[in-house]
């Protein structure tokens, strides 16, 4: 079925049926007006119909109807139909009066009702086909999302270990560390919080942005402890970043990627992360320096590919992802429309 839409077989079938039926109903014109006028009639009528149909499908519906500009859409549709009727009426006058000499049909308005009803019929029929196609693709998208969700859940269940065993083990190690070793204890405690968030708080479809930001802060703090003074790490969070939800663990791949590929020079290594809310959008910016030889490998590992796929499935028309991969730096700018 996908190949049916892919190769425009629906459009081809529609026009074969439309033009074929029109030729069948006007075949007698060959005898009374000649083959040339017959072909001209087929071209004019179906050419004008094609203009009306595709202007509606490709311009008026996406730019006006789908943007809820109902009055403007209706007015544009009426004007377009009016122009079709006038042009087709003019051709009918030329054919019936000038070519065939029928004095009774020389009025420009003689075929107005017929031409208007034909335009309305084919316009409605084409919209019905368009909606059927949109419904089919929407159904396929939902089906793919359900399959991917089930697959992800199975992978998660396969990879999941007993969380009680994990936390009990962490607590055991924690109390085995000398009390004087504050850094080691703090690192283990932060790591425990990261696991707790992943195992217990990320089971729903959405999570408050405050919790997601806290998770990033804990992760970045752990990374700070791993790096030395040659690394400049900053995380700036906007004061108004609260009051909405996002999909859990959506942001961490971009942050992980920055630390994974950050440069390792004797100085000047940077990781800069900024998160803020601006108007009705959430914005995340992640920048890191990198060594030029890393340009050959790129940053697009499985984590980033999964993140891009999740963005497409969950925020298809509500996100913008811009990746700027330079020779010595890498920057990700993500914008999400929030509700």
KEZA-22971 format. One line per 5 residues: number of its first residue (from 1); their letters; for each residue x, y, z of N, C-alpha, C. Coordinates in steps of 0.02 Angstrom, whole numbers. Example, Ala and Ser with C-alpha at 12.3 -4.5 7.8 and 13.67 -1.06 7.14 Angstrom:
2
1	AS	660/-284/390/615/-225/390/660/-165/390 ~ 642/-112/354/684/-53/357/645/2/394
end
This chain:
339
1	XXXXX	42/-61/0/0/0/0/43/63/0 ~ 102/60/33/145/118/35/168/138/-34 ~ 182/88/-78/204/103/-146/147/137/-185 ~ 84/122/-167/27/154/-200/30/230/-191 ~ 46/252/-129/51/324/-116/119/350/-141
6	XXXXX	172/311/-132/239/334/-148/246/354/-220 ~ 219/313/-265/227/326/-336/167/363/-366 ~ 127/395/-323/71/438/-344/20/400/-387 ~ 13/335/-373/-34/296/-412/-105/320/-400 ~ -117/348/-340/-184/375/-326/-200/433/-372
11	XXXXX	-152/478/-383/-163/535/-429/-171/510/-501 ~ -129/463/-521/-133/436/-589/-201/404/-602 ~ -223/363/-554/-287/329/-561/-344/379/-565 ~ -341/430/-522/-393/481/-521/-400/515/-589 ~ -343/536/-618/-346/573/-681/-361/529/-740
16	XXXXX	-340/466/-738/-359/420/-792/-435/411/-792 ~ -465/402/-733/-537/393/-729/-574/457/-748 ~ -549/515/-725/-583/579/-739/-580/596/-813 ~ -520/594/-841/-512/612/-912/-547/560/-956 ~ -541/496/-938/-573/443/-978/-648/452/-981
21	XXXXX	-678/466/-923/-751/475/-921/-772/537/-961 ~ -733/590/-956/-749/651/-993/-744/639/-1069 ~ -692/603/-1090/-685/587/-1161/-744/545/-1186 ~ -766/498/-1144/-822/455/-1163/-886/495/-1173 ~ -898/544/-1129/-960/584/-1133/-958/635/-1190
26	XXXXX	-898/654/-1215/-893/705/-1267/-867/677/-1333 ~ -867/611/-1340/-839/582/-1400/-877/603/-1464 ~ -941/620/-1457/-980/640/-1515/-955/706/-1544 ~ -916/744/-1506/-890/808/-1529/-842/799/-1588 ~ -811/741/-1593/-766/729/-1648/-803/734/-1715
31	XXXXX	-864/709/-1715/-904/709/-1776/-929/779/-1794 ~ -952/817/-1743/-984/881/-1757/-935/939/-1758 ~ -879/934/-1722/-832/991/-1717/-762/974/-1739 ~ -746/910/-1747/-679/890/-1768/-637/868/-1709 ~ -585/829/-1725/-541/802/-1673/-503/856/-1636
36	XXXXX	-485/910/-1671/-448/965/-1639/-487/997/-1583 ~ -552/1012/-1595/-594/1042/-1544/-607/993/-1487 ~ -612/929/-1504/-621/877/-1452/-562/876/-1404 ~ -502/876/-1432/-441/876/-1390/-436/941/-1350 ~ -454/997/-1382/-451/1061/-1347/-498/1062/-1288
41	XXXXX	-559/1034/-1297/-608/1030/-1243/-581/989/-1185 ~ -551/932/-1200/-523/888/-1148/-469/925/-1109 ~ -425/959/-1145/-369/994/-1112/-394/1052/-1069 ~ -439/1093/-1096/-463/1152/-1060/-500/1132/-996 ~ -549/1087/-1004/-590/1069/-946/-549/1035/-892
46	XXXXX	-509/985/-909/-471/948/-859/-410/987/-833 ~ -383/1031/-877/-329/1074/-854/-353/1123/-801 ~ -412/1153/-813/-440/1199/-763/-458/1163/-699 ~ -485/1102/-705/-501/1062/-646/-438/1046/-605 ~ -383/1030/-641/-320/1014/-607/-295/1074/-568
51	XXXXX	-300/1134/-598/-278/1195/-563/-319/1205/-499 ~ -385/1197/-504/-429/1206/-446/-413/1155/-392 ~ -406/1092/-412/-396/1038/-364/-329/1046/-327 ~ -275/1059/-365/-208/1060/-334/-195/1126/-298 ~ -226/1180/-320/-221/1242/-280/-254/1232/-212
56	XXXXX	-310/1197/-212/-345/1183/-150/-304/1137/-104 ~ -278/1082/-133/-242/1032/-92/-173/1056/-69 ~ -138/1094/-112/-68/1111/-98/-59/1181/-69 ~ -109/1224/-77/-101/1293/-53/-156/1311/-2 ~ -218/1306/-22/-272/1331/21/-280/1290/85
61	XXXXX	-280/1223/78/-289/1182/138/-232/1188/187 ~ -168/1178/166/-114/1183/215/-102/1253/243 ~ -110/1304/201/-94/1372/223/-152/1409/255 ~ -213/1387/241/-271/1423/268/-315/1378/311 ~ -341/1323/282/-387/1280/320/-353/1249/381
66	XXXXX	-293/1222/373/-258/1190/429/-232/1241/479 ~ -227/1303/459/-207/1357/505/-268/1390/538 ~ -326/1359/526/-390/1382/556/-410/1452/532 ~ -388/1470/471/-409/1533/441/-470/1518/397 ~ -525/1501/430/-584/1474/396/-615/1525/348
71	XXXXX	-623/1586/370/-655/1636/328/-613/1649/265 ~ -548/1656/274/-504/1669/218/-503/1609/170 ~ -506/1549/199/-507/1489/156/-571/1487/115 ~ -628/1499/147/-692/1498/111/-695/1551/57 ~ -670/1611/72/-670/1665/22/-625/1647/-37
76	XXXXX	-566/1619/-23/-520/1600/-77/-550/1545/-119 ~ -585/1499/-88/-616/1443/-124/-670/1469/-171 ~ -710/1515/-146/-764/1543/-187/-735/1581/-247 ~ -683/1620/-235/-652/1657/-290/-623/1610/-342 ~ -590/1556/-318/-560/1508/-364/-613/1472/-406
81	XXXXX	-668/1453/-374/-723/1421/-410/-755/1469/-460 ~ -761/1532/-440/-789/1582/-485/-746/1590/-547 ~ -680/1592/-539/-635/1598/-596/-640/1537/-642 ~ -646/1478/-611/-653/1417/-652/-716/1421/-694 ~ -771/1440/-663/-836/1443/-698/-832/1493/-755
86	XXXXX	-804/1552/-743/-800/1604/-795/-758/1580/-855 ~ -700/1550/-840/-657/1527/-894/-688/1470/-933 ~ -720/1423/-896/-751/1366/-931/-812/1390/-970 ~ -850/1437/-943/-907/1466/-979/-884/1499/-1044 ~ -827/1534/-1039/-801/1569/-1099/-783/1518/-1153
91	XXXXX	-753/1462/-1132/-736/1411/-1181/-799/1379/-1210 ~ -850/1369/-1169/-913/1342/-1194/-946/1388/-1245 ~ -943/1453/-1233/-970/1502/-1281/-932/1497/-1347 ~ -866/1494/-1342/-824/1487/-1403/-842/1424/-1441 ~ -850/1368/-1405/-863/1304/-1439/-933/1302/-1469
96	XXXXX	-983/1319/-1428/-1052/1310/-1450/-1078/1365/-1496 ~ -1054/1425/-1487/-1078/1480/-1529/-1032/1493/-1588 ~ -966/1505/-1572/-920/1524/-1625/-903/1465/-1671 ~ -894/1405/-1642/-875/1347/-1683/-937/1312/-1712 ~ -986/1298/-1669/-1044/1259/-1691/-1102/1303/-1715
101	XXXXX	-1100/1368/-1701/-1150/1414/-1725/-1217/1411/-1690 ~ -1219/1390/-1627/-1282/1385/-1589/-1296/1452/-1556 ~ -1340/1492/-1584/-1356/1559/-1559/-1385/1558/-1489 ~ -1420/1503/-1472/-1452/1500/-1406/-1403/1493/-1349 ~ -1340/1477/-1364/-1291/1465/-1311/-1233/1514/-1313
106	XXXXX	-1247/1575/-1338/-1194/1625/-1341/-1187/1665/-1277 ~ -1234/1655/-1230/-1230/1691/-1166/-1174/1662/-1124 ~ -1135/1706/-1091/-1079/1685/-1048/-1103/1645/-988 ~ -1166/1655/-967/-1191/1623/-906/-1232/1561/-920 ~ -1234/1538/-983/-1278/1482/-1001/-1261/1419/-962
111	XXXXX	-1197/1401/-955/-1177/1339/-923/-1152/1348/-852 ~ -1169/1404/-821/-1142/1420/-754/-1158/1365/-703 ~ -1222/1346/-699/-1241/1296/-648/-1206/1230/-660 ~ -1204/1208/-722/-1172/1144/-738/-1097/1145/-722 ~ -1063/1197/-743/-991/1200/-731/-975/1208/-657
116	XXXXX	-1017/1245/-621/-1006/1254/-549/-1016/1187/-513 ~ -1068/1150/-531/-1082/1086/-498/-1027/1035/-513 ~ -999/1036/-574/-944/991/-592/-882/1008/-549 ~ -867/1072/-543/-809/1093/-503/-817/1073/-430 ~ -877/1083/-402/-890/1064/-333/-883/989/-323
121	XXXXX	-910/950/-370/-906/877/-364/-834/853/-362 ~ -793/875/-411/-724/851/-414/-682/879/-357 ~ -698/939/-335/-663/968/-278/-677/927/-215 ~ -740/910/-203/-759/869/-145/-729/799/-149 ~ -729/771/-209/-702/703/-219/-627/702/-205
126	XXXXX	-592/753/-230/-519/755/-219/-502/766/-146 ~ -542/807/-111/-531/817/-39/-543/753/0 ~ -595/715/-21/-609/651/12/-550/603/3 ~ -522/600/-57/-464/558/-69/-403/582/-28 ~ -395/647/-24/-339/676/15/-346/659/89
131	XXXXX	-406/664/116/-418/647/186/-408/572/199 ~ -428/531/151/-418/459/157/-343/443/160 ~ -305/477/118/-232/467/117/-202/490/183 ~ -223/547/209/-198/572/273/-216/525/330 ~ -276/499/328/-298/451/379/-255/388/377
136	XXXXX	-240/364/317/-199/304/310/-130/315/339 ~ -97/371/323/-31/385/349/-31/395/424 ~ -85/426/450/-90/436/523/-97/369/558 ~ -137/324/528/-145/258/557/-80/219/556 ~ -42/224/501/22/190/495/72/217/546
141	XXXXX	72/284/556/117/314/605/101/290/675 ~ 36/287/693/16/263/759/37/190/768 ~ 28/150/715/47/79/718/122/72/730 ~ 162/112/694/235/108/702/256/130/771 ~ 222/182/797/238/206/865/223/152/916
146	XXXXX	166/117/908/149/64/954/199/6/952 ~ 221/-11/891/270/-64/883/337/-44/916 ~ 359/18/903/421/41/932/417/46/1008 ~ 358/66/1032/350/71/1105/355/2/1137 ~ 322/-48/1106/325/-116/1132/396/-143/1129
151	XXXXX	431/-128/1074/499/-151/1066/544/-119/1119 ~ 534/-54/1132/574/-20/1183/561/-49/1252 ~ 497/-63/1266/480/-92/1331/511/-161/1340 ~ 512/-201/1287/543/-267/1290/618/-261/1302 ~ 650/-214/1266/722/-203/1276/737/-180/1347
156	XXXXX	693/-137/1372/703/-111/1440/696/-168/1491 ~ 645/-211/1482/636/-266/1528/694/-316/1526 ~ 721/-326/1465/777/-372/1459/839/-345/1494 ~ 848/-278/1489/908/-248/1517/902/-232/1591 ~ 840/-231/1616/830/-209/1685/852/-262/1735
161	XXXXX	887/-240/1785/906/-285/1839/867/-264/1901 ~ 868/-306/1951/829/-293/2011/851/-228/2043 ~ 809/-177/2045/829/-112/2073/846/-116/2147 ~ 811/-160/2184/827/-166/2255/898/-191/2265 ~ 918/-238/2224/987/-263/2229/1037/-207/2214
166	XXXXX	1021/-166/2164/1066/-111/2146/1075/-63/2204 ~ 1018/-40/2232/1022/10/2285/1052/-19/2349 ~ 1036/-81/2364/1067/-112/2422/1142/-117/2414 ~ 1164/-133/2352/1236/-138/2339/1269/-69/2346 ~ 1235/-17/2319/1263/51/2324/1268/72/2397
171	XXXXX	1216/57/2437/1219/74/2508/1275/38/2544 ~ 1286/-26/2526/1340/-64/2556/1407/-32/2541 ~ 1418/-15/2476/1481/17/2457/1488/84/2491 ~ 1433/121/2495/1435/187/2526/1461/184/2597 ~ 1435/137/2636/1456/132/2707/1525/101/2715
176	XXXXX	1549/69/2662/1616/41/2665/1670/94/2649 ~ 1648/150/2620/1696/203/2604/1711/242/2668 ~ 1773/257/2677/1794/294/2737/1757/361/2740 ~ 1734/378/2801/1695/439/2810/1735/501/2792 ~ 1800/495/2793/1841/553/2775/1841/566/2700
181	XXXXX	1824/514/2662/1825/521/2589/1757/548/2566 ~ 1747/613/2578/1683/645/2564/1666/644/2490 ~ 1716/656/2447/1703/659/2375/1677/592/2348 ~ 1707/538/2370/1685/472/2347/1613/458/2369 ~ 1598/476/2431/1530/465/2457/1480/508/2419
186	XXXXX	1498/571/2406/1453/616/2369/1441/591/2298 ~ 1494/567/2266/1488/541/2198/1442/480/2196 ~ 1451/435/2244/1409/375/2246/1336/393/2261 ~ 1326/443/2304/1259/465/2320/1225/496/2258 ~ 1263/536/2221/1236/567/2160/1220/514/2108
191	XXXXX	1264/464/2103/1252/409/2056/1189/371/2075 ~ 1178/362/2140/1118/328/2164/1055/367/2145 ~ 1058/433/2149/1001/474/2130/986/469/2055 ~ 1039/464/2015/1029/456/1943/992/390/1928 ~ 1014/337/1960/981/273/1951/909/273/1975
196	XXXXX	899/305/2032/832/307/2061/784/343/2013 ~ 808/397/1983/767/434/1935/749/391/1875 ~ 799/356/1847/788/316/1788/741/257/1802 ~ 749/225/1860/711/165/1874/641/178/1900 ~ 633/230/1940/570/240/1975/527/298/1949
201	XXXXX	559/350/1921/521/410/1905/509/419/1830 ~ 537/377/1789/531/386/1716/485/335/1684 ~ 437/310/1721/391/259/1695/333/289/1656 ~ 318/353/1667/261/384/1633/282/415/1567 ~ 233/441/1530/247/473/1466/276/543/1473
206	XXXXX	259/576/1528/282/645/1540/309/651/1611 ~ 354/699/1620/382/711/1687/392/786/1694 ~ 384/814/1754/395/886/1763/465/906/1743 ~ 471/963/1711/536/987/1687/584/997/1744 ~ 558/1014/1804/602/1024/1861/641/961/1878
211	XXXXX	608/903/1874/642/840/1890/693/822/1836 ~ 676/835/1774/723/821/1719/785/865/1725 ~ 776/928/1745/833/973/1754/875/951/1813 ~ 843/929/1867/881/905/1926/923/844/1907 ~ 894/801/1865/931/743/1841/993/764/1801
216	XXXXX	985/814/1758/1042/839/1720/1094/870/1766 ~ 1071/906/1816/1119/936/1864/1160/883/1900 ~ 1128/829/1921/1164/775/1955/1215/742/1907 ~ 1193/733/1845/1239/702/1796/1299/747/1783 ~ 1285/812/1774/1339/859/1759/1387/865/1819
221	XXXXX	1359/863/1879/1401/866/1939/1448/806/1942 ~ 1424/748/1925/1467/689/1922/1522/698/1870 ~ 1505/726/1813/1555/738/1762/1607/789/1784 ~ 1586/838/1822/1634/887/1848/1686/854/1893 ~ 1664/805/1932/1710/771/1977/1761/729/1938
226	XXXXX	1740/705/1878/1785/665/1837/1837/707/1800 ~ 1820/769/1786/1864/812/1747/1909/853/1794 ~ 1964/877/1765/2011/918/1805/2002/991/1788 ~ 2050/1033/1810/2044/1104/1801/2053/1126/1728 ~ 2071/1080/1684/2078/1097/1613/2010/1101/1577
231	XXXXX	1957/1084/1613/1890/1084/1583/1847/1137/1614 ~ 1817/1177/1571/1770/1229/1594/1699/1205/1580 ~ 1663/1188/1633/1596/1159/1626/1545/1207/1658 ~ 1495/1225/1619/1444/1271/1645/1375/1245/1628 ~ 1328/1255/1674/1258/1236/1663/1215/1293/1688
236	XXXXX	1182/1328/1642/1141/1387/1658/1068/1369/1648 ~ 1028/1379/1700/956/1363/1697/916/1427/1707 ~ 869/1440/1663/827/1499/1669/783/1497/1731 ~ 770/1555/1759/731/1560/1821/659/1537/1812 ~ 633/1545/1752/562/1529/1739/552/1459/1711
241	XXXXX	602/1417/1718/598/1349/1690/560/1304/1737 ~ 494/1306/1733/451/1267/1777/380/1269/1750 ~ 339/1224/1777/267/1226/1762/246/1189/1700 ~ 288/1146/1671/267/1106/1614/303/1039/1616 ~ 282/994/1573/311/927/1572/341/912/1503
246	XXXXX	388/864/1503/417/840/1440/426/764/1447 ~ 442/733/1391/455/661/1392/519/648/1433 ~ 518/598/1478/577/586/1521/638/563/1482 ~ 696/583/1506/761/562/1477/768/583/1404 ~ 735/637/1385/739/661/1317/801/704/1305
251	XXXXX	825/737/1358/880/785/1351/949/755/1364 ~ 951/702/1404/1015/676/1426/1061/653/1369 ~ 1035/625/1313/1082/604/1260/1125/661/1233 ~ 1096/721/1228/1134/778/1202/1189/800/1251 ~ 1173/796/1316/1222/814/1368/1276/760/1372
256	XXXXX	1257/697/1372/1305/642/1373/1352/647/1313 ~ 1324/664/1256/1364/669/1195/1418/722/1201 ~ 1401/778/1234/1450/832/1242/1510/809/1284 ~ 1496/774/1338/1551/751/1382/1590/694/1349 ~ 1555/654/1309/1589/597/1277/1639/621/1225
261	XXXXX	1623/675/1190/1664/697/1134/1702/762/1148 ~ 1702/786/1210/1737/847/1225/1812/838/1213 ~ 1844/892/1193/1915/890/1178/1956/876/1241 ~ 2019/856/1231/2063/839/1288/2129/876/1281 ~ 2124/941/1269/2185/982/1265/2211/997/1335
266	XXXXX	2269/1026/1338/2298/1044/1403/2260/1101/1436 ~ 2222/1138/1395/2179/1191/1422/2127/1210/1369 ~ 2077/1248/1390/2027/1273/1343/1973/1224/1324 ~ 1965/1169/1359/1911/1121/1346/1846/1147/1378 ~ 1792/1149/1339/1730/1179/1364/1670/1135/1352
271	XXXXX	1625/1135/1401/1558/1108/1393/1511/1160/1422 ~ 1469/1188/1379/1421/1240/1401/1350/1216/1387 ~ 1309/1215/1438/1240/1192/1431/1194/1247/1457 ~ 1143/1261/1420/1095/1312/1440/1024/1287/1427 ~ 981/1294/1477/911/1274/1470/868/1332/1494
276	XXXXX	817/1347/1454/773/1403/1472/705/1395/1440 ~ 658/1434/1465/591/1437/1436/583/1507/1406 ~ 563/1509/1342/552/1573/1310/485/1571/1274 ~ 440/1613/1296/371/1614/1270/340/1544/1279 ~ 319/1512/1225/288/1446/1232/336/1391/1210
281	XXXXX	401/1403/1216/450/1353/1194/501/1340/1250 ~ 523/1277/1252/579/1258/1294/641/1253/1249 ~ 696/1283/1271/756/1284/1230/815/1254/1268 ~ 851/1210/1234/912/1180/1262/969/1191/1214 ~ 1024/1217/1240/1085/1227/1199/1142/1190/1233
286	XXXXX	1176/1148/1194/1233/1109/1220/1292/1120/1173 ~ 1346/1147/1201/1406/1162/1162/1466/1127/1193 ~ 1509/1100/1151/1572/1072/1176/1627/1081/1124 ~ 1687/1091/1149/1745/1091/1104/1762/1019/1089 ~ 1794/1009/1031/1814/941/1013/1876/944/970
291	XXXXX	1911/890/968/1972/886/928/1953/876/854 ~ 1992/905/809/1975/904/739/1972/834/710 ~ 2012/788/735/2010/720/709/1943/686/723 ~ 1907/711/773/1841/682/789/1789/697/736 ~ 1806/747/693/1759/765/640/1746/707/592
296	XXXXX	1796/664/584/1788/607/539/1736/558/564 ~ 1734/549/630/1688/501/659/1619/531/671 ~ 1617/596/682/1553/628/696/1527/611/766 ~ 1471/640/783/1442/630/850/1380/586/847 ~ 1358/567/788/1293/534/782/1295/461/802
301	XXXXX	1303/448/867/1301/379/891/1229/357/901 ~ 1221/298/931/1154/271/940/1111/313/986 ~ 1144/346/1035/1106/389/1081/1073/447/1046 ~ 1111/481/1002/1082/537/965/1030/514/915 ~ 1042/457/883/993/432/835/927/415/870
306	XXXXX	932/385/929/871/370/967/836/434/988 ~ 875/484/1009/845/548/1030/809/582/972 ~ 839/581/913/807/610/854/743/573/837 ~ 745/507/843/686/467/828/630/482/877 ~ 647/487/942/596/504/993/566/573/980
311	XXXXX	608/620/961/583/687/945/534/685/887 ~ 550/645/836/505/639/778/439/608/798 ~ 441/557/841/379/522/859/337/562/909 ~ 370/594/957/334/627/1012/320/701/999 ~ 364/734/961/358/806/949/365/820/875
316	XXXXX	331/781/834/341/784/761/337/855/733 ~ 284/891/748/275/958/722/287/1011/775 ~ 318/992/830/326/1038/886/399/1044/909 ~ 446/1028/865/515/1035/885/558/1058/828 ~ 615/1087/846/666/1105/797/734/1087/826
321	XXXXX	771/1048/788/837/1025/811/889/1048/760 ~ 936/1089/783/989/1115/740/1056/1092/768 ~ 1095/1057/728/1160/1032/749/1213/1065/706 ~ 1261/1098/739/1315/1133/705/1381/1097/722 ~ 1406/1058/674/1466/1018/684/1524/1052/648
326	XXXXX	1567/1087/686/1625/1121/658/1687/1079/671 ~ 1744/1104/645/1806/1066/653/1828/1059/725 ~ 1818/1111/765/1843/1108/834/1787/1121/885 ~ 1725/1117/864/1669/1126/912/1607/1090/885 ~ 1561/1078/931/1499/1043/915/1444/1075/957
331	XXXXX	1389/1095/924/1336/1129/961/1268/1102/940 ~ 1226/1090/989/1158/1067/978/1110/1119/1006 ~ 1061/1138/965/1009/1185/988/941/1152/976 ~ 906/1139/1031/842/1106/1028/788/1153/1053 ~ 733/1157/1016/676/1197/1037/613/1153/1035
336	XXXX	575/1152/1091/514/1113/1096/455/1159/1111 ~ 402/1151/1074/340/1186/1090/308/1152/1150 ~ 296/1190/1203/267/1160/1264/193/1178/1269 ~ 155/1134/1303/84/1145/1310/66/1147/1384
end
